[in-house]
Amino acid sequence: MDGISRAALLEIALLGLISLALPACAAEGAEHDASGSGKSYDEGEGLGDGACADICGTPSCGRCPPATLVDAGGFSIDATEVRNGQYAALLEVDFDAAVVPAGCEWKSGFEPEDWADDLDPNLPVVNVDWCDASVFCAWTGKRLCGAIGGGPANWKLGDDAETDQWYRACSKAGEDPFPYGTAYSASSCNGREAEVGALAPVASMLGCEGGLPGLFDMRCPHQVPAARRLTPQR
């Protein structure tokens, strides 16, 4: 989103323990073919004719969940991951098949695996796939973070602050290798070495702020030392 995260978060688990790295970005829509993702929690035959084929706040499309955006210079990004409470608003909407992007036609709904109505609303949503993330972003008038200027990111340039929205926001426009500064800190964010052992409420680890003021729980791709790369910090 140029306000939920990138396609790779599907494989990285989107925000530690498979959360929806939903800082999304706020810009023009991006295209992505998710047909080869290999993730399939929903084995339905596709959505049918629903009441909503537009964005939140329009007739039949439900209420817009509150979100804070951070100005990243030329685009905006969600300040935190998407919370369970925010994602629950999506699940209240009866969507038409027209909302799903190419490669996601098999989706018959957007409820994550192991979803429950009594989940802590302040925890990051988990077990979403790329299709869920893309639809959530579009429904809120945003898109998955991608290339600066619009369109999907070039993964070969994932550590280029001039072309990649996610990395530009996370790295303070290329100045810092970690979202919170220049030196690795095992306890700043909810990675394995922090030994929290569970999801933490979004923005609750105050040391995990950056590379923009008010932007929390980020993980900078390609800049974490090799030994740390399997320990998502966001």
C-alpha positions in Angstrom: 0.0 0.0 0.0 1.2 3.6 -0.4 -0.3 3.0 3.2 -0.2 -2.9 4.3 3.5 -4.1 3.1 5.1 -5.8 0.1 4.6 -9.1 -1.5 7.7 -10.5 0.1 6.1 -10.1 3.5 4.0 -13.1 2.5 7.2 -15.2 2.8 8.9 -13.3 5.6 5.7 -13.6 7.6 4.8 -9.9 7.2 5.7 -8.4 10.7 7.2 -11.0 12.9 5.0 -14.2 13.5 3.4 -13.6 10.2 1.8 -10.3 10.8 0.4 -8.0 8.2 3.2 -5.6 7.8 0.7 -3.1 7.2 2.3 -0.1 7.1 0.8 0.5 3.7 1.8 3.2 1.4 -0.4 5.9 -0.1 -0.2 6.2 -3.8 -1.5 4.9 -7.1 -2.5 1.2 -7.4 0.2 -1.4 -8.1 -0.3 -4.7 -10.0 1.0 -8.1 -8.8 0.3 -11.7 -9.8 0.0 -13.7 -6.6 -0.9 -16.9 -8.3 2.5 -18.4 -7.6 2.6 -17.6 -3.9 1.9 -21.1 -2.8 -0.1 -19.7 0.2 -3.7 -20.9 0.3 -5.6 -20.7 3.6 -8.8 -20.2 1.6 -9.8 -23.0 -0.7 -13.0 -21.4 -2.0 -14.1 -20.9 -5.6 -13.9 -17.2 -5.6 -16.2 -14.3 -4.5 -19.6 -13.8 -6.0 -21.7 -10.8 -6.5 -21.3 -8.7 -3.4 -22.6 -5.3 -2.4 -19.2 -3.6 -2.3 -16.8 -3.0 -5.2 -15.4 0.4 -3.9 -13.4 1.8 -1.0 -14.4 2.1 2.6 -16.7 4.9 3.5 -18.7 4.5 0.3 -22.2 3.0 0.2 -22.2 -0.7 1.3 -18.4 -0.7 1.8 -18.3 -0.3 5.5 -16.6 2.1 7.9 -13.0 3.1 7.3 -10.7 1.9 10.1 -8.7 4.7 11.7 -5.0 4.9 10.7 -2.1 7.2 11.3 0.1 8.0 8.3 3.7 9.2 8.3 5.0 11.5 5.6 7.9 9.8 3.9 8.7 12.5 1.4 6.6 12.1 -1.8 4.4 9.3 -0.3 2.9 8.4 3.0 3.2 5.1 5.0 1.1 3.7 7.8 2.7 4.4 11.2 2.2 0.8 12.4 1.2 -2.7 11.3 -2.5 -3.2 10.7 -4.2 -4.1 14.0 -6.7 -6.9 14.5 -9.2 -4.1 15.3 -8.6 -2.4 11.9 -8.7 -5.6 9.9 -12.0 -6.7 11.6 -13.7 -3.8 9.8 -12.8 -5.4 6.4 -14.4 -8.7 7.5 -17.7 -6.9 8.0 -18.0 -6.0 4.3 -19.8 -8.1 1.6 -17.3 -7.7 -1.2 -17.9 -8.2 -4.9 -15.4 -10.4 -6.9 -14.3 -7.2 -8.7 -12.2 -6.2 -5.8 -9.7 -9.0 -6.1 -6.4 -8.4 -8.0 -5.2 -10.7 -10.8 -4.0 -14.0 -9.4 -6.4 -13.9 -6.5 -9.6 -15.0 -8.2 -9.7 -18.1 -6.0 -10.4 -16.0 -2.9 -13.9 -16.5 -1.4 -13.2 -14.3 1.6 -10.5 -12.5 3.5 -10.6 -14.1 7.0 -7.2 -15.1 8.1 -6.5 -18.6 9.3 -7.2 -19.0 13.1 -9.1 -15.7 13.1 -11.4 -15.1 16.1 -13.7 -12.3 17.1 -12.2 -12.0 20.5 -8.6 -11.3 19.4 -6.8 -8.4 21.1 -7.6 -5.5 18.8 -4.2 -3.9 19.4 -2.1 -6.9 18.2 -1.0 -6.9 14.6 -3.1 -9.1 12.4 -1.4 -12.3 11.4 -1.8 -15.1 8.8 -2.9 -12.8 6.0 -1.7 -13.7 2.5 -0.8 -11.3 -0.3 -4.3 -11.1 -1.7 -5.7 -10.2 1.7 -3.1 -7.5 2.2 -3.7 -6.1 -1.3 -7.4 -5.9 -0.9 -7.2 -4.3 2.5 -4.9 -1.6 1.1 -7.1 -0.9 -1.9 -10.2 -0.9 0.3 -8.7 1.8 2.5 -7.6 3.9 -0.5 -3.9 2.8 -0.4 -1.7 0.2 -1.9 1.1 -2.1 -1.0 4.4 -0.3 -0.7 6.4 -0.6 -3.9 8.4 1.6 -6.2 8.8 5.3 -5.5 6.6 6.9 -8.1 4.2 3.9 -8.3 4.1 0.3 -9.4 5.8 -2.8 -7.9 9.2 -2.6 -6.3 12.3 -4.0 -8.1 13.6 -6.5 -5.6 17.1 -6.2 -7.0 17.0 -2.6 -5.8 15.4 -3.4 -2.4 18.1 -1.5 -0.6 17.9 1.6 -2.8 16.3 4.5 -1.0 15.8 6.4 -4.2 13.6 3.7 -5.8 12.0 1.6 -3.0 9.3 3.0 -0.7 9.7 0.5 2.1 13.4 0.9 2.3 13.3 4.6 2.0 10.9 4.9 5.0 12.7 2.2 7.1 16.3 3.5 6.6 15.8 7.2 7.0 16.3 7.7 3.3 19.3 5.4 3.2 21.1 6.9 6.2 20.7 4.0 8.7 21.0 0.2 8.2 18.4 -0.4 11.0 15.1 1.4 11.5 16.2 2.7 14.9 19.7 3.7 14.0 23.2 2.6 12.9 23.9 -0.3 15.3 22.0 -3.5 15.8 20.0 -3.8 19.0 18.6 -7.2 19.9 16.0 -5.7 22.3 14.7 -2.7 20.4 12.2 -4.6 18.2 10.2 -7.9 18.7 12.7 -10.2 17.0 13.7 -13.6 18.3 16.6 -12.3 20.3 14.3 -9.9 22.2 12.8 -13.1 23.8 9.4 -11.6 24.1 8.0 -14.9 22.8 4.7 -13.5 21.5 3.2 -10.8 19.4 3.4 -7.4 21.0 0.8 -4.6 20.6 1.7 -2.4 17.7 4.0 0.5 18.6 4.4 -0.8 22.2 8.2 -1.3 21.9 9.3 2.3 21.9 12.9 1.5 20.9 11.5 0.2 17.5 10.8 3.6 16.1 12.3 4.9 12.8 13.6 5.6 10.3 10.9 8.4 10.4 9.5 9.9 13.6 6.3 8.1 14.5 7.0 5.0 12.3 7.1 1.8 14.3 8.1 -1.8 14.1 9.9 -1.7 10.7 12.4 -4.1 9.3 14.8 -2.9 6.7 15.3 -5.6 4.0 18.8 -6.4 2.8 20.5 -4.4 5.5 20.2 -6.9 8.5 23.4 -8.9 8.9 23.1 -12.4 7.4 23.0 -14.1 10.8 20.0 -11.9 11.7 17.9 -12.1 8.5 15.7 -14.9 9.7 14.8 -12.8 12.8 12.2 -10.3 11.5 12.2 -7.2 13.6 8.8 -6.0 12.4 
